[in-house]
Each structure stands twice: as C-alpha cells, then as structure tokens.
Amino acid sequence: MISLPSFAVESTGKTVFPSRQTAPALKLHAGQVIEGRVLKPLSSGIFLVSVSGKHIRVTSDIPLPKNAVLSMMVSREKGQAAFRLMDIQSPGVHTLNPGAIRGALAQNLWGNLAAFLAGDTDLSGDKSKLFSLLDQLSRITMAQPGAHGMKSFVQNAGLSWENKLFQALSAGKATPESMAKLMAGDLKGLLSKILTDSNESATALKGLYNALENTQLLNLHAGQEAAKLFVPVPLQFQDGTWGLAQILFFLPSYYEDDVSRQKKDSEKKVTCSVTLVMTLSCLGTVQAELKLTEMTLQGKFQVDQRNTLEKIETQLPLLTQMLESRGIEVDGFDCHLSAASDLKTDLITEMISQEGSSVCFVA
C-alpha cells in the first residue's frame, strides 16, 4: 500500500475519497500518464487498484468494474502526487482511450523513446531498426516539406499499418522476407514485433504502441462522422532536440455561398482546412489555421510570445510570394498575440464530442 492523504478531490460532480494506507512512494513525475487496473472491490464503494505494481485502496462513488483499465495523468498538488482520471476502459471492451494519446503528446513519447534507445550501449536487432526509423520519421517532414513529406510520414508512422498488412496479404505474395521488410519500415509494425518477441516490460514501447492504436481509432470514428484526421508529428531539429507538432486536417467539403447554392454539386467550390499546433522552447506555442478554397488561401496565426509574433510577421511577405509563385492566391494572413491559455494545445478535443468523466484520484 502507499500513503494516501485524507482529503477528496471533486470534478464534474464526482468525488473520490482516498483511504489511509502506507507503503513506499511511487516514483512518478508531473505530466506522466500511467495505467491502473482495478483488481477487485473490497467493500461497498471501496476498490483495490494496481498502479505500477503498487496497490492503492480507493473509496469512490464512481463504479469501477473489476479488471477495468484506468488511464491517469500525474499532477502535483501541495507536494502530493495526484492521479487525474482521463479514461475508464471496461474489461473485454476495446474502446477509444483518449488518455493514451494525451499521454504520448504530453511526454513526446517518440522523442523519449529515441533518447532511451540512444542510451542503450548494446543496441542491436529490431531495437536498432526502431531507433533508425524514429530518427527518419522525425526528420522527414522538414527534409521533404509539403504534401510529399507528409504522405511519406503517414505511410510509415504506424497510422496505416493494418491496411498495409492487408494489402500485402491480399496480393498473395507475402513471404517471411517481404513481411520482415514491411514491418521494419512501419513504426507500429516494428513496435508490435518487438513487444511480441520481448520478455521485458517495455513500458515506453507499449505506451507509444497504445497511442498509435488509439490515434487510429480516433481517426476511424472522427474521420467518418466529422470528416477530420489527426496526425501527431515528432520533429527532430538540427541541434538534436525534439519537438512535436499536432496537425488536424479538415477533409474536403463543399463551400456554399449565395452564388454556389444555385450551382450543381459538380460546380460548387471545394474547401479544406488544417490546424497546426506546436510548442517550442524558444518560440512558445504557435497555432496556425489555414483554409484553402479552390486555389485561394486564408491564414490565421496565434502565438503567446511577442518576439515570435514579430518573426512570423517578418516572414509573411516571403510566404505569400512563395505561395503565389505556385498559383495559390493569398486572401490575407492574420497574426495575433494571444494568452497561452487561449491557444489550443490538445487538438484531439476537436474530434471528441463527449469524453468520460474527469475525476481526480489522489495518491
């Protein structure tokens, strides 16, 4: 058991009362996303939850099914470690777990995993291939800016692994050699192979695998219902530091104005848009929203640092000139200084209409 304070935390009308027990403290840090499994109910409203090998007794008015998996983010409150419940996944039910995606984004699991592998003095085999693939993926969108680089990234970033596997098997030409090559070139495919072959816990590997799988589920449902596509893009800069971009694509749709409403569907203007968010150590948070209607582009930039605002404004004429040289008409770029709290830092909320209860577990 671990030591639990006697106060309760309330959120969305739900209250969780930790019970008082003692044991060695868990080694956790703020922002870390971990999983807990409900072991069993102990009595009415009291549950035993396993977190990183430690057992926590929790008194809760929220039903916690036996063997349910809880996704929780670690925060800090008055010197105590607090678990904020992000998702409950019932046993035997494979549902979308937003917490797995948020955890990967908060920790930049791509960069963390690459750093972990880089520190392995005996890196070989599939782990060596994984390190090389992460390095390639983190540089591809900057080495090949534009649609070609983004397409190459998505094809190899693990977001379409099952489709690639299906195509290979359907072609009837799958051999051990060809399958090994296919797996080595796909992030999710390679992670699945290492996790299957490995006897170690491989927490970082499993965390990234789960994040990729849940991103696929998110895109499957939101892509069909809301015509949106979410892509997290790890970035490795020239000095070796890592960053992370979140890109939300709004898939093409018809734009109707007073004139186009009178036209046939085939004559209506097609519009698509994209939102990008990046948080960088020197530039702060940058949010860009771009909307393309036919060959006319509108753009809006929001930043939370004045020096970043000035840098972007200085480069906008050059960006406009470059776009116009490629046949794209620019209908204005706006750039604003906004409070950090007003900027979107989690684009998956744009794709989820309703999420599970937001409750804090305190440990």
ZILIN-V335907 format. One record per backbone hydrogen bond with DSSP energy under -0.5 kcal/mol. NH is the residue of the N-H (numbers start at 1). CO is the residue of the C=O. If there is no record, write none. Layout:
NH/CO
NH/CO
This chain:
2/55
3/23
4/21
9/16
11/14
14/11
16/9
17/59
18/7
18/16
19/57
21/19
28/26
31/74
32/29
34/32
34/72
36/70
37/50
38/68
39/37
39/48
40/48
42/46
43/46
46/43
47/58
48/40
49/47
49/56
50/37
51/49
51/54
52/35
54/51
56/49
58/47
58/56
59/17
60/45
60/58
61/15
63/61
65/63
67/38
68/65
69/89
70/36
70/68
71/87
72/34
72/70
73/84
74/32
75/82
77/80
80/77
82/75
83/361
84/73
84/82
85/83
85/359
86/71
87/71
89/69
90/88
93/90
94/92
95/93
98/96
100/97
101/97
102/98
103/99
104/100
105/101
106/102
107/103
108/104
109/104
112/108
113/109
114/110
115/111
116/112
117/113
118/114
119/115
120/117
121/119
123/120
127/124
128/124
129/125
130/126
131/127
132/128
133/129
134/130
135/131
136/132
137/133
138/134
139/135
139/136
140/136
141/137
142/139
143/139
144/140
145/142
149/144
150/146
151/147
152/148
153/149
154/150
155/151
156/152
156/153
157/153
159/154
161/158
164/160
165/161
166/162
167/163
168/164
169/165
170/166
171/167
172/169
173/168
175/173
179/175
180/176
181/177
182/178
183/179
184/180
185/181
185/182
186/183
187/156
190/186
191/187
192/188
193/189
194/190
195/191
196/192
197/193
198/194
206/202
207/203
208/204
209/205
210/206
211/207
212/208
213/209
214/210
215/211
216/212
217/213
218/214
219/215
220/216
221/217
222/218
223/219
224/220
225/221
226/222
227/222
228/222
229/249
231/247
233/245
234/232
235/243
236/138
237/235
237/241
240/237
243/235
245/233
246/277
247/231
248/275
249/229
249/247
250/273
251/227
251/249
253/271
255/269
256/254
257/255
261/257
262/259
263/260
267/264
268/264
268/265
269/255
271/253
272/292
273/250
274/290
275/248
276/288
277/246
278/286
279/244
280/278
280/284
284/280
286/278
287/302
288/276
289/300
290/274
291/298
292/272
293/291
293/296
294/270
294/292
295/293
296/293
297/329
298/291
299/332
300/289
301/334
302/287
303/336
304/285
309/305
310/306
311/307
312/308
313/309
314/310
315/311
316/312
317/313
319/315
320/316
321/317
322/318
323/319
324/320
325/321
326/322
326/323
327/324
328/323
329/295
329/327
331/297
331/329
334/299
336/301
338/303
338/336
342/339
343/339
343/340
349/346
350/347
351/348
352/348
353/351
359/85
359/357
361/83
361/359
363/81
